[in-house]
């Protein structure tokens, strides 16, 4: 090496060495933060999906599993579960980390272990991804109130019906109305539309139903009992009104074990929020019936359903104690 070349090399090296402490000052905090951020990150994520009798479920769900791997930056193992009850047991016991639950299943899981939290919910359209249990009555010359319906007959669903029985009875009670004593009789009907028909033909004076309460009221809103009846062309649609509504309820609960690191929870929520836009095939693989996209949710959003699992409402919902 020529002397002048050597001198130039040494000078350049010295300059770079002088910059090294500055570079380290910039890089070390971010490296240290990353090391502190992920100390509890799992090696892989265990996804549980309820498939019932869907024999092609593994192939159908695969796009979502792959998308979840990319979002989580972790390998994702898929566990196929036959029933929602099995999903509740699996996530409550820690056999899986993530499951798409119904609102009632989320509430049941939390009642078992208080070990889960929701990330997002999906909706059917571009309106807010929520629905309500409602109580309807015949329209009168003046606005009907719950007080006006005291001592009358109320159409309800079976004791397992979420919006036709459990949610409205528990949340009416939370509002100070015990349905069993306020109404003269609870008349069980096969489904909410049958209850609406019973209301219109005079068999009952009010009925329980459900609705998004979004969109046009004149068409029965975007979805629910009123919309079903309107679309069917049933007579008397304009003769009914909503007397009471529950707080809004999310359609689904993409649920994670609460003991997973917050870094992973934030990463998953953010990625899921973008999923319909970034990978619509992956989104529809897990939410084929709710194509409206994901919205963030928190535990309190499920309060109307959580009430149905609280001891204070158990005697009201099942007076036989069974």
MARBAKE-66664 format. One line per field, with one value per residue: residue number from 1; residue in three letters; x, y, z of N, C-alpha, C in turn. Coordinates in pm, whole numbers, plus 32768, in hexadecimal, padded with zeros to 4 digits. Layout:
i: NUM	...
aa: ALA	...
nX: X	...
nY: Y	...
nZ: Z	...
caX: X	...
caY: Y	...
caZ: Z	...
cX: X	...
cY: Y	...
cZ: Z	...
This chain:
i: 1	2	3	4	5	6	7	8	9	10	11	12	13	14	15	16	17	18	19	20	21	22	23	24	25	26	27	28	29	30	31	32	33	34	35	36	37	38	39	40	41	42	43	44	45	46	47	48	49	50	51	52	53	54	55	56	57	58	59	60	61	62	63	64	65	66	67	68	69	70	71	72	73	74	75	76	77	78	79	80	81	82	83	84	85	86	87	88	89	90	91	92	93	94	95	96	97	98	99	100	101	102	103	104	105	106	107	108	109	110	111	112	113	114	115	116	117	118	119	120	121	122	123	124	125	126	127	128	129	130	131	132	133	134	135	136	137	138	139	140	141	142	143	144	145	146	147	148	149	150	151	152	153	154	155	156	157	158	159	160	161	162	163	164	165	166	167	168	169	170	171	172	173	174	175	176	177	178	179	180	181	182	183	184	185	186	187	188	189	190	191	192	193	194	195	196	197	198	199	200	201	202	203	204	205	206	207	208	209	210	211	212	213	214	215	216	217	218	219	220	221	222	223	224	225	226	227	228	229	230	231	232	233	234	235	236	237	238	239	240	241	242	243	244	245	246	247	248	249	250	251	252	253	254	255	256	257	258	259	260	261	262	263	264	265	266	267	268	269	270	271	272	273	274	275	276	277	278	279	280	281	282	283	284	285	286	287	288	289	290	291	292	293	294	295	296	297	298	299	300	301	302	303	304	305	306	307	308	309	310	311	312	313	314	315	316	317	318	319	320	321	322
aa: UNK	UNK	UNK	UNK	UNK	UNK	UNK	UNK	UNK	UNK	UNK	UNK	UNK	UNK	UNK	UNK	UNK	UNK	UNK	UNK	UNK	UNK	UNK	UNK	UNK	UNK	UNK	UNK	UNK	UNK	UNK	UNK	UNK	UNK	UNK	UNK	UNK	UNK	UNK	UNK	UNK	UNK	UNK	UNK	UNK	UNK	UNK	UNK	UNK	UNK	UNK	UNK	UNK	UNK	UNK	UNK	UNK	UNK	UNK	UNK	UNK	UNK	UNK	UNK	UNK	UNK	UNK	UNK	UNK	UNK	UNK	UNK	UNK	UNK	UNK	UNK	UNK	UNK	UNK	UNK	UNK	UNK	UNK	UNK	UNK	UNK	UNK	UNK	UNK	UNK	UNK	UNK	UNK	UNK	UNK	UNK	UNK	UNK	UNK	UNK	UNK	UNK	UNK	UNK	UNK	UNK	UNK	UNK	UNK	UNK	UNK	UNK	UNK	UNK	UNK	UNK	UNK	UNK	UNK	UNK	UNK	UNK	UNK	UNK	UNK	UNK	UNK	UNK	UNK	UNK	UNK	UNK	UNK	UNK	UNK	UNK	UNK	UNK	UNK	UNK	UNK	UNK	UNK	UNK	UNK	UNK	UNK	UNK	UNK	UNK	UNK	UNK	UNK	UNK	UNK	UNK	UNK	UNK	UNK	UNK	UNK	UNK	UNK	UNK	UNK	UNK	UNK	UNK	UNK	UNK	UNK	UNK	UNK	UNK	UNK	UNK	UNK	UNK	UNK	UNK	UNK	UNK	UNK	UNK	UNK	UNK	UNK	UNK	UNK	UNK	UNK	UNK	UNK	UNK	UNK	UNK	UNK	UNK	UNK	UNK	UNK	UNK	UNK	UNK	UNK	UNK	UNK	UNK	UNK	UNK	UNK	UNK	UNK	UNK	UNK	UNK	UNK	UNK	UNK	UNK	UNK	UNK	UNK	UNK	UNK	UNK	UNK	UNK	UNK	UNK	UNK	UNK	UNK	UNK	UNK	UNK	UNK	UNK	UNK	UNK	UNK	UNK	UNK	UNK	UNK	UNK	UNK	UNK	UNK	UNK	UNK	UNK	UNK	UNK	UNK	UNK	UNK	UNK	UNK	UNK	UNK	UNK	UNK	UNK	UNK	UNK	UNK	UNK	UNK	UNK	UNK	UNK	UNK	UNK	UNK	UNK	UNK	UNK	UNK	UNK	UNK	UNK	UNK	UNK	UNK	UNK	UNK	UNK	UNK	UNK	UNK	UNK	UNK	UNK	UNK	UNK	UNK	UNK	UNK	UNK	UNK	UNK	UNK	UNK	UNK	UNK	UNK	UNK	UNK	UNK	UNK	UNK	UNK	UNK	UNK	UNK	UNK	UNK	UNK	UNK	UNK	UNK
nX: 8055	803B	80E0	8046	7F4A	7F28	7F2B	7E40	7D84	7D9C	7D4F	7C40	7BE1	7C05	7B4C	7A5D	7A62	7A4B	7946	78C0	7870	779B	76ED	76B2	7630	7545	74DB	74DB	7410	7322	734E	7361	7261	71C7	721B	71B6	70AE	7046	7066	6FBB	6F49	6E9A	6F06	6E6C	6D20	6BE4	6ACE	6974	685A	6701	6657	6582	64CA	6561	6615	66DD	6763	686C	68FE	6867	6891	699C	6A0D	69DF	6A74	6B79	6B8A	6B77	6C65	6D1B	6CCE	6CF4	6DFD	6E56	6E5B	6D26	6C4D	6B3F	6A11	68FF	67B6	668B	65A3	6515	6516	65EE	66BA	66AF	66FE	67FF	6894	6874	68F7	69F6	6A53	6A49	6AA1	6A17	68D6	67B2	6696	6536	646C	63E7	6479	656F	6530	64EE	65E6	667F	65F5	6643	675B	67C9	689F	68CA	68C5	681F	6872	681D	66E6	6603	6535	63F9	63E8	6435	63E4	63F2	6473	63A4	6287	6136	606A	5F0D	5DCD	5C8C	5B50	59F2	59A8	5923	583B	58D7	5A2F	5A94	5AEC	5BC0	5B3E	5A36	5A0B	59FA	597F	592D	5947	5A78	5B3A	5C3A	5D78	5E0C	5EAC	5FB7	5FE2	6097	606D	5F5C	5F0B	5FD1	608C	5FD5	5F2E	5FE6	6058	5F7B	5F3D	601F	5FDF	5F18	5E2A	5D80	5D38	5C9B	5BE9	5B87	5AFE	59D1	59D9	5AD6	5AF2	5B5C	5BF0	5C40	5D04	5D8F	5CFF	5C0F	5BB6	5B89	5AB6	59F9	59D2	5958	586D	57E7	580C	58D1	5947	5A38	5B86	5CC3	5DE9	5EEC	5FD8	60A4	6080	60E3	6101	5FE0	5EB4	5DB8	5DCB	5DFA	5EF8	6058	607F	5FEF	5ED0	5DFA	5E43	5E47	5D37	5CCB	5D43	5CCD	5BD4	5B03	59C4	595D	5A46	5A79	59F0	5A71	5B54	5C8D	5CC6	5D83	5EE7	6013	6164	6264	62E6	6404	643C	64E9	6607	6749	682F	692D	6A1E	6A4D	6B43	6C0B	6D17	6D06	6D72	6D4B	6C34	6BF2	6C67	6BD5	6ACD	6AE6	6B36	6A58	6992	69D0	69A7	68CC	68ED	69F9	6A15	691F	68C3	692C	68AA	6798	67AB	679E	66C8	65CF	64BE	64A7	64F9	654A	6635	6733	6715	67A5	6785	6736	6735	6659	659D	6505	6458	6333	6307	63AF	632C	626C	62E2	6310	62ED	6220	6150	6104	602B	5F53	5F6F	5F62	5E84	5E48	5F31	5FC2
nY: 7F89	80DA	81F0	82E0	827D	81D2	8287	8314	8246	8208	82FB	8307	8225	8273	8345	82B9	8215	82D5	8318	8238	8224	82DB	8260	8179	81EB	8236	8142	8087	80C3	8081	7F76	7F0E	7F4D	7EA9	7DB0	7DB6	7DC6	7CD6	7BF8	7B30	7AC2	79C8	788E	7838	7861	77ED	77A2	7782	7706	76F6	75FD	7553	747D	749E	7418	7473	7531	7563	75A8	7683	773D	776B	7851	791F	78C3	78D2	79E7	7A3D	79DB	7A83	7B7B	7B59	7B15	7A1C	78B2	7810	772B	765D	7600	7538	754E	74B8	7528	765A	764F	75A3	7648	7711	767F	7636	7727	7795	76DB	76F3	7661	76C7	7804	78C9	7917	7929	7996	7989	7A9C	7A42	795B	79CD	7A59	7980	78FE	79BF	79BD	78C6	78D6	79D9	7A17	7A72	7B59	7C37	7C86	7CEA	7D22	7CAA	7D2C	7D34	7DEC	7F3C	7FD6	8022	7F0C	7E81	7E06	7E01	7D83	7D9A	7E1D	7E0D	7EA4	7ED5	7FF4	8116	822B	82D7	82DA	819B	8119	805D	8054	8065	7F67	7EC0	7DA2	7D1F	7C36	7BA1	7B43	7A56	79B7	7869	77EE	77E4	789C	79AE	7AC8	7AC2	7A82	7A5D	7B42	7C27	7BFD	7C03	7D04	7DAC	7D83	7DF7	7EF9	7F21	7E97	7D7A	7C78	7B9A	7BE0	7CD3	7CAC	7BFC	7AF9	7A2D	79D2	78C6	78BB	7839	78C1	7A0F	7A93	7A08	7A5D	7B6A	7B52	7AE6	7BC1	7C74	7BEE	7BF1	7B35	7B65	7C89	7D01	7CC4	7C1B	7C5E	7C91	7D81	7E43	7F50	800A	80CC	80E9	8123	80FA	801C	7F55	7F64	7F01	7DF1	7CD8	7C7F	7D2A	7D7C	7C84	7C47	7D1C	7CF6	7C05	7C55	7C5C	7CB0	7DE2	7E5D	7F6C	7F9B	7F71	7FBA	8010	7FDC	7FB6	7F93	7ED2	7F16	7F43	7E1F	7D6B	7CAC	7BD0	7B38	7B4E	7AAF	7AB0	7A0F	7AA2	7AA9	7ABD	7B7A	7CE3	7D60	7CAA	7CA0	7DA6	7DA5	7CDE	7D46	7E33	7DC8	7D27	7DE7	7E55	7D87	7D44	7DFB	7DD2	7CBE	7C31	7B2C	7A93	7B0D	7ACE	79C0	798C	7A1F	79EF	7A2E	7B2C	7C26	7D2E	7D90	7DC5	7E4F	7EF7	7E72	7E6F	7DD7	7E41	7E76	7D96	7D8C	7D7F	7C6F	7BEC	7C15	7B4F	7A72	7AA2	7A73	7B01	7B0C	7A0C	797E	7A03	79CC	78B8	783D	7743	76DC	7627
nZ: 8000	7FA9	804B	8059	8026	80FB	81CF	8196	81B4	82C6	8335	82E2	8366	8470	847F	845D	853C	8601	85D8	8630	874A	8743	868F	871F	87F9	8781	8723	87F9	88C3	8834	87F9	88FB	8957	88B1	8907	8A09	89D1	896E	8A25	8A80	89A2	88F5	8860	8790	8706	8766	86B9	86CE	8624	85F2	854B	8523	8458	8375	8284	81DF	826C	82C4	81DD	818E	825B	824C	81BB	8278	8353	82EC	82BF	83C5	842D	83AC	8412	8528	852C	856F	857A	8535	85BD	8560	85F5	85D5	863F	86B2	8724	87B0	88C0	88F0	889B	895C	8A41	89F0	89D1	8ACD	8B6D	8B11	8A39	893B	88A6	8821	87A7	86DD	875F	87B3	8833	891E	895A	898F	8A7B	8B1E	8B2F	8BB4	8CA2	8D02	8D2C	8D25	8C7F	8B83	8A6C	8987	8831	872D	867C	8580	8474	83BA	82EC	827D	834E	84B3	8569	860E	86C8	874F	8858	8857	88C6	8851	87FE	87AD	86EC	877C	87B2	8846	88B3	8919	8A59	8B3C	8C2F	8BDF	8B84	8C5A	8CFF	8C1B	8B00	8A97	8986	8973	892B	8934	8A64	8A2D	896B	88F8	88A9	88B0	89AC	8A8D	8A8E	8A7B	8B63	8C37	8C18	8C1D	8D27	8D98	8D5F	8E10	8DEA	8E2A	8D68	8D9B	8E61	8E0F	8D1E	8CCD	8C64	8BD4	8A94	89E1	88A1	8759	86C3	868C	85B9	85BA	86B1	8678	85C4	8672	8713	865F	8620	870C	87D7	8893	8946	892B	88B0	88A2	87E5	86EB	8666	8585	8593	84E8	83BE	82E9	838F	8322	8284	8333	8399	836F	83A2	8453	8522	84DD	83DD	835B	8362	82D2	81D3	8190	8150	8201	8295	833E	8396	83C1	84A4	8594	86A4	8741	8890	8956	896A	8975	89EE	88EF	8843	87EA	86BB	86AA	8750	8739	87E2	88DA	89AB	8AE5	8B64	8AAB	8A11	8A12	8935	8864	8860	880E	8713	868F	869A	8600	8507	84C7	84AB	83B7	830B	825C	818D	813E	8114	809C	8063	8133	820A	81D6	81EE	82FD	8353	82B5	82B6	8310	8273	8296	8309	840C	8558	8672	87BF	8921	8A68	8AF8	8A34	8A19	8AE6	8AF1	8AB9	8B68	8C57	8C59	8CC0	8DC5	8F26	8FA0	8EEA	8EB3	8F29	8EBC	8DA9	8DA3	8E53	8EB5	8F0B	8E7E
caX: 8000	808A	80D6	7FD5	7ED0	7F22	7F04	7DB1	7D37	7D9E	7CFC	7BB4	7BC1	7BF7	7ACC	79EF	7A67	7A15	78B3	7889	7821	771D	7696	7684	75CE	74C6	74A7	74CD	738C	72BB	7368	733C	71CF	7191	7237	715C	7025	7019	709F	6F58	6F0C	6E98	6F4C	6E08	6C99	6B87	6A4D	6904	67EB	668C	6639	650A	64D5	65A2	6686	6747	6782	68FB	6925	6820	68C9	6A2C	6A38	69E2	6AE6	6BF2	6B8A	6B93	6CF5	6D60	6CAE	6D31	6E8B	6E68	6E14	6C9E	6C18	6AAD	69C7	6874	675F	6607	6536	653C	6533	6676	6713	66B0	6751	688A	68DA	6873	695B	6A7A	6A7E	6A5B	6ABB	69C5	685E	6744	6626	64BB	6468	63C0	64E9	65D5	6502	64F9	6673	66A9	65BB	668E	67E6	67F6	6927	68C7	6899	67FE	68C3	67CA	6669	65E3	64AD	63C2	63EA	648A	63B2	6434	6460	635C	61F7	60EE	5FEB	5EA6	5D45	5C31	5AC1	599F	59AB	58A7	5831	5949	5AA0	5A83	5B5A	5BC0	5AD7	59B5	5A01	59F1	590D	5908	598C	5AF3	5B6F	5CC9	5DAF	5E2E	5F08	603E	5FE9	60E7	6026	5ECD	5EEC	6037	60BB	5F6E	5EFF	604F	606E	5F04	5F4E	6083	5F99	5EB2	5DAE	5D80	5CD6	5C40	5B81	5B50	5A9E	597A	5A02	5B3C	5AC1	5BCC	5BD6	5CAB	5D6E	5D61	5C99	5B90	5B8C	5B53	5A32	59A0	59B2	58FC	57E8	57A7	5828	5921	5945	5AC1	5BDA	5D53	5E22	5F71	5FE9	611B	6055	6134	60C2	5F5A	5E4C	5D43	5DDF	5E1F	5F88	60AA	6071	5FAA	5E47	5DA6	5E6A	5E18	5CA6	5CB4	5D6B	5C6D	5B57	5A9A	596B	595C	5ACC	5A76	599F	5AC1	5BBA	5CEF	5CAD	5DFF	5F5A	6087	61E0	6295	632F	6455	6411	6545	6674	67CA	6856	69B6	6A42	6A78	6BCC	6C6B	6D54	6CBD	6DAA	6D08	6BA8	6BEB	6C8B	6B65	6A5B	6B03	6B34	69D0	6946	69F0	69A3	686B	6926	6A79	6A09	6891	68AB	6949	683E	671E	67C2	6779	6648	6584	6436	64AD	655E	655B	66B6	6748	671C	67DE	6728	676F	66E2	65DC	653C	64B4	640E	62A9	6307	63F2	62C6	621B	632B	6326	6297	61AC	60E5	60EF	5FA4	5EF7	5F7B	5F3B	5E49	5E43	5FB3	5FFD
caY: 8000	8154	823C	833E	822B	81A0	82F8	832D	81D8	8219	8372	82DE	81C7	82BF	838D	8259	81E9	8341	8314	81BD	823C	831C	81F9	8122	8236	8233	80BA	8036	80CD	8037	7EE7	7EEB	7F51	7E31	7D3D	7DBC	7DC2	7C51	7B8A	7AC7	7A9C	7936	7859	7827	7885	777E	77D6	7724	772E	769E	75D5	74FF	740B	74CC	73BF	74BD	75A5	7581	75F1	7703	7798	777B	78DB	796D	7896	790A	7A77	7A4F	79C7	7AFC	7BE7	7B3D	7AF6	799F	783F	7800	76A2	765E	7596	7536	752F	7496	757A	76D2	7624	756F	76BC	7750	762C	7634	77A4	77A7	7681	7713	7609	771F	788F	7925	78D9	7980	796C	79D9	7AEF	79F1	7903	7A1F	7A72	7902	78E7	7A1C	798D	7851	78EA	7A64	7A0A	7A93	7BDF	7C40	7CE0	7D2A	7CE3	7CBC	7D58	7D08	7E57	7FAD	8017	7FED	7E7B	7E69	7DF0	7E16	7D42	7E02	7DF7	7E54	7EA2	7F15	8086	8153	82BB	8313	8280	8134	810B	7FE0	805E	804A	7ED8	7E74	7D48	7CE8	7BBC	7BBB	7AD0	7A41	793D	7801	781D	77E8	7904	7A1E	7B48	7AAF	7A60	7A75	7BCD	7C89	7BEE	7C32	7D94	7DEC	7D7F	7E5D	7F79	7F27	7E52	7CE8	7C50	7B33	7C1F	7D47	7C79	7B94	7A77	7A24	796F	7899	78AC	77ED	791A	7A9A	7AB7	79D1	7AB8	7BE3	7B2D	7AD8	7C4A	7CB2	7BAF	7C06	7ACD	7BA6	7D1B	7D2C	7C53	7C32	7C4C	7CCE	7DD9	7E96	7FDB	805C	80D7	8122	80E7	80D7	7F97	7EF8	7F71	7EB2	7D62	7CB9	7C4D	7D89	7D75	7C03	7C4E	7D7B	7CB7	7B9B	7C91	7C44	7D23	7E24	7E87	7FF7	7FA3	7F4B	801A	7FE0	8015	7FAD	7F57	7EB6	7F53	7EFD	7DA2	7D45	7C31	7B61	7B5D	7B10	7AAD	7A88	79F9	7B22	7AA3	7AD2	7BFF	7D54	7D7B	7C51	7CCA	7E1E	7D7E	7C94	7D9F	7E8B	7D7B	7CFC	7E5B	7E6E	7D09	7D44	7E48	7D9C	7C31	7C11	7A9C	7A66	7B3E	7A80	7936	797E	7A65	79EB	7A62	7BB6	7C5C	7DBE	7DB8	7DC0	7EC5	7ED3	7E65	7E57	7D80	7E84	7E73	7D1B	7D94	7D4C	7BDC	7BC2	7C15	7AD4	7A0A	7ACF	7A2F	7B53	7AFB	797E	7954	7A3E	7989	782B	7834	76B9	76B9	75BC
caZ: 8000	7FA3	80C7	805B	802F	8185	8224	817D	81EF	8358	8353	82D2	83D2	84ED	8479	8473	85C7	8653	85C8	8669	87C4	871F	8654	878B	8848	8738	8711	8872	8903	87EA	880B	8984	8961	8870	895F	8A7B	899E	894A	8A74	8A96	8924	88E3	87EA	8727	872D	874F	868A	86CE	85CD	85F8	84C1	851D	83FD	82FA	8269	819A	82BE	82CD	8163	818C	82BE	8236	819F	82F4	83A4	82B1	82DA	8454	843D	837F	8470	85AB	851A	85B9	8541	8569	85B6	8556	863B	85A9	86B0	867C	8759	87F7	8949	88F2	8890	89E1	8A9A	89C1	89F0	8B5E	8BA8	8ADD	89CC	88C8	88CB	87D2	8770	86B5	87B1	87B3	88AC	8991	897A	89D2	8B03	8B67	8B4A	8C1C	8D1E	8D30	8D55	8D1C	8C4B	8AF5	8A46	88F8	87DE	86C7	8654	84F3	845B	8339	8288	82A1	83C6	852B	8575	868A	86BE	87CD	8878	885F	88EC	87F6	881D	8746	86F1	87AA	8796	888A	88C2	8980	8AB7	8B87	8C96	8B9F	8B69	8CD7	8D09	8B98	8AD6	8A4D	893C	8988	88F0	8995	8ACD	89F6	8905	892B	889A	88C4	8A37	8AF4	8A91	8AA3	8BEC	8C93	8C0C	8C53	8DB8	8DB9	8D54	8E79	8DC2	8E34	8D04	8DD0	8EB3	8DC8	8CBC	8D07	8C31	8B6C	8A35	898F	8811	8718	8696	8699	8556	85ED	871B	8638	8590	86E6	873C	85FF	8620	878D	883B	88FA	8939	890C	8889	889E	8760	86E4	85F3	8582	85A7	848E	833B	82DE	83E3	82D2	824A	839D	83AF	8313	83BE	84CF	851A	8493	8350	8328	834E	8264	8154	8172	8123	8264	82AA	83C0	83C0	83F0	851E	8608	86CE	87A2	8915	89A6	8925	89C8	89BC	8876	8858	8775	8679	86C6	87AA	871E	886E	88F5	8A37	8B20	8B95	8A3E	8A1F	89D7	88B0	8805	8856	87BA	868A	8656	8685	8590	848C	84A9	847F	832A	82C1	81ED	8120	8112	80E9	80A9	8064	81BB	8260	81BF	821A	838A	836A	8237	82C4	8340	8219	82A7	833F	849D	85AD	86F5	8831	89A5	8ABB	8B20	89C6	8A24	8B64	8AEC	8ABA	8BE5	8CC2	8C58	8D09	8E4E	8F88	8FC0	8E88	8E97	8F4F	8E5D	8D29	8DB4	8ED8	8EE5	8F41	8E2F
cX: 8059	8078	805D	7F4F	7EBA	7EF2	7E6F	7D58	7D2B	7D45	7C67	7B88	7BAB	7B72	7A56	79EC	7A2F	797B	7872	783B	779B	76BA	765C	761C	7545	7488	7489	7446	7320	72CF	7340	72A5	7191	71A6	71D8	70CB	6FF2	704C	703F	6F14	6F0D	6EE4	6EEE	6D80	6C3C	6AFB	69E5	6891	677B	665E	65BB	6521	6519	6620	66FA	6779	6815	6929	68E4	6864	695C	6A57	6A3E	6A58	6B68	6BFB	6BAC	6C27	6D43	6D49	6CF8	6DC8	6EB1	6E2A	6D8A	6C70	6B80	6A72	6934	681C	66D1	6599	656E	655C	65C0	66DB	671F	670B	67E3	68D3	68DD	68DE	69E8	6AAB	6A90	6A6D	6A56	694C	67FC	66C6	65A9	64BE	6446	6431	655A	65AE	650D	658A	66A4	666F	6605	6715	6814	6883	692F	68A5	687F	6859	686C	6746	6652	6552	647D	63CF	6441	6453	63FD	640F	6420	62C9	61BB	6081	5F85	5E22	5CE8	5BA0	5A75	59A4	5922	58A2	58A1	59B6	5A89	5AFF	5B54	5B54	5A4D	599F	59FA	5972	58E0	595F	5A03	5B21	5C07	5CF5	5DC7	5E94	5F99	6050	602F	6099	5F90	5EA7	5F58	6062	604B	5F40	5F67	605E	5FF2	5F0D	5FB4	6047	5F26	5E2E	5DC2	5D11	5C71	5BD0	5B3F	5AE5	5A4B	59A8	5A73	5B14	5B34	5BA1	5C51	5D1F	5D38	5CF6	5C11	5B5B	5B4F	5AC7	59CC	5976	5947	5872	57A6	57BE	587C	591B	59D1	5B13	5C6C	5D88	5EB1	5F7C	6070	60FB	60AC	60F1	6035	5EF5	5DD6	5D50	5E0A	5EB3	5FD5	609C	6028	5F1B	5DEE	5DC4	5E39	5D82	5C85	5CD1	5D06	5BE7	5AE4	5A45	597F	59E2	5ACB	5A2B	59ED	5B28	5C16	5CDA	5D2D	5E6B	5FC8	60FC	6212	62ED	6383	6428	6468	65B1	66F0	681B	68E1	69C5	6A7D	6B09	6C35	6C9F	6D05	6CF0	6D63	6C76	6B9A	6C07	6C16	6AEE	6A71	6AFD	6AA9	697B	695C	69D3	6943	68A4	69A3	6A6F	6978	6873	68C5	68DC	67C2	672E	6799	66F3	65F4	64FA	6433	6518	6580	65E0	66BA	6744	675A	6772	677A	670A	665A	6574	64DE	6460	637F	62A1	634A	638E	627D	6261	6347	62C0	6218	6137	60C0	6062	5F3B	5EF8	5F51	5F01	5E40	5EC5	5FF9	6070
cY: 807C	81A5	8298	82F3	81FB	820F	8317	82C4	81EA	828E	8350	8282	8210	830B	8330	8228	8255	8345	829F	81D7	827E	82B9	819F	8168	8234	81A9	8072	8047	807E	7FA1	7EBA	7EE9	7ED5	7DB6	7D3B	7DA6	7D33	7BE0	7B15	7A9A	7A05	790C	784C	784D	7812	77B5	7768	7759	76C7	767E	7583	748B	742F	747A	7407	7534	75C9	75D1	767B	776A	77B9	7809	7933	7945	78D2	79A0	7A92	7A39	7A45	7B6E	7BD3	7B2E	7A7C	792D	7832	7771	76A8	75E6	75A2	7502	751B	74F5	75F7	76B1	75ED	75E0	7704	7703	7635	76B4	77BF	7753	769C	76B7	7656	77AD	78EF	78D9	7945	794B	79C0	7A32	7A9E	7994	7951	7A37	79F4	78E4	7941	79F2	7916	7876	797B	7A6C	7A30	7B26	7BE4	7CA2	7D31	7CDF	7CFF	7CE7	7D2D	7D6E	7EC8	8000	7FE1	7F5C	7E57	7E49	7DFF	7DAD	7DB1	7DC7	7E4D	7E44	7EE0	7FAC	80BA	81E5	830A	82AB	821F	812D	8081	7FE1	803E	7FB4	7E82	7E20	7D0D	7C71	7BDF	7B3C	7ACB	79C4	78D4	7836	7821	785A	7980	7AA1	7B3C	7A8F	7A93	7B08	7C2E	7C79	7C22	7CC9	7DE5	7DF1	7DE7	7EE9	7F85	7EE3	7DBB	7CB4	7BEC	7B6E	7C95	7D1C	7C0B	7B09	7A87	79B1	7945	7884	786C	7844	79A9	7AC4	7A81	7A29	7B37	7BC7	7B20	7B61	7C86	7C71	7BAF	7B9B	7B01	7C3D	7D55	7CAF	7C7D	7C11	7C81	7D22	7E1F	7F27	803C	805F	810F	80D9	80B5	804F	7F30	7EF7	7F0D	7E1B	7D50	7C8D	7CA9	7D85	7CF3	7C09	7CAD	7D3A	7C4A	7BD2	7C7D	7CC1	7D61	7E59	7F14	8007	7F81	7FB7	7FD8	8029	8019	7F6D	7F3C	7F0E	7F05	7E86	7D85	7CBF	7BB9	7B93	7B0F	7B1E	7A73	7A6B	7A7A	7B20	7AAE	7B62	7C6C	7D75	7D28	7C7A	7D43	7DFD	7D38	7CF0	7DF9	7E41	7D4E	7D70	7E77	7DF5	7D0C	7D8E	7E05	7D0E	7C05	7B7C	7A62	7A92	7AE7	79EE	7922	79C0	7A65	7A2A	7AF3	7C01	7CEF	7DEC	7DB6	7E4A	7E9C	7ECC	7E54	7E06	7DC1	7E84	7DFB	7D1A	7D60	7CB4	7BA7	7BBB	7B8F	7A61	7A32	7A90	7A7D	7B42	7A68	7951	798C	79F1	78F7	7818	77A8	768F	764D	75E9
cZ: 8000	8022	80CB	8064	80BD	81E3	8213	81BD	8286	8381	834B	8342	8456	84F1	8497	8503	8624	864B	860F	86EA	87A6	86E4	86C0	87E2	8806	8739	8794	88B7	88BB	87F9	8897	8995	8924	88C6	89D5	8A4F	8991	89A4	8A86	8A15	8913	8866	8773	875F	8709	8734	868D	867B	85D8	856B	84B3	84BE	8379	82DF	8224	81E9	82BF	8252	8161	81E7	82A3	8211	821C	834B	836F	82CB	836C	8472	8418	83E1	84F4	85A4	856E	8569	8583	8552	85B9	859D	8610	861C	867C	86A8	879D	8888	8956	88E8	8916	8A3F	8A73	89E3	8A86	8BA2	8B77	8A70	894A	88FC	8890	879E	8745	86FC	8792	8830	892A	89BB	89BD	8A64	8B59	8B8D	8BBA	8CA3	8D59	8D6C	8D59	8CE3	8BB7	8AE1	89B1	88B0	877F	86BA	85C1	84E4	83D1	82CA	82BA	8314	8440	8544	85FC	866B	8749	87DE	8888	8890	8898	8822	87A9	875A	871D	8786	87D8	889A	8936	89D8	8AF9	8BF3	8C5C	8B8B	8BE7	8CD8	8C86	8B75	8A7B	8A09	894E	893D	895B	89F9	8A9E	8992	893E	8922	88B2	8953	8A97	8AFD	8AB9	8B33	8C50	8C8F	8C2F	8CEC	8DE6	8DB2	8DB9	8E59	8DCB	8DD8	8D3C	8E25	8E6B	8D63	8CFC	8CE2	8BCD	8B11	89DA	88FE	87D1	86EB	869B	8634	8581	865E	86E3	8600	8601	871B	86E0	85FE	86AB	87F4	88AE	88E3	891F	88EE	888A	8813	8763	8666	85FB	85A8	8557	8406	8345	8335	8390	828E	82B4	83BB	8357	8328	8442	84B6	84C7	83FE	8312	8308	82DA	81DD	812C	8141	8183	827C	8334	83ED	83FB	8474	859C	8627	8735	8826	8968	8950	898A	899E	8943	8898	87DC	873D	869E	8724	8783	879E	887F	898A	8A70	8B4E	8B27	8A44	89D6	894B	8846	87F3	87FB	8728	8646	863A	860B	850C	8465	8476	83EA	82D1	824B	8174	80E6	80DA	80F7	80AA	80EF	821C	8251	81E6	82AB	83A8	82EA	823F	82F2	82EF	822E	82DE	83D6	84DB	8632	8760	88B1	89F6	8ADA	8AB1	89CE	8AA3	8B5A	8AF0	8B38	8C58	8CCA	8CA0	8D9A	8EAC	8FA4	8F61	8E70	8EB9	8EEF	8DD8	8D30	8E3F	8F0F	8F24	8EF4	8DD9
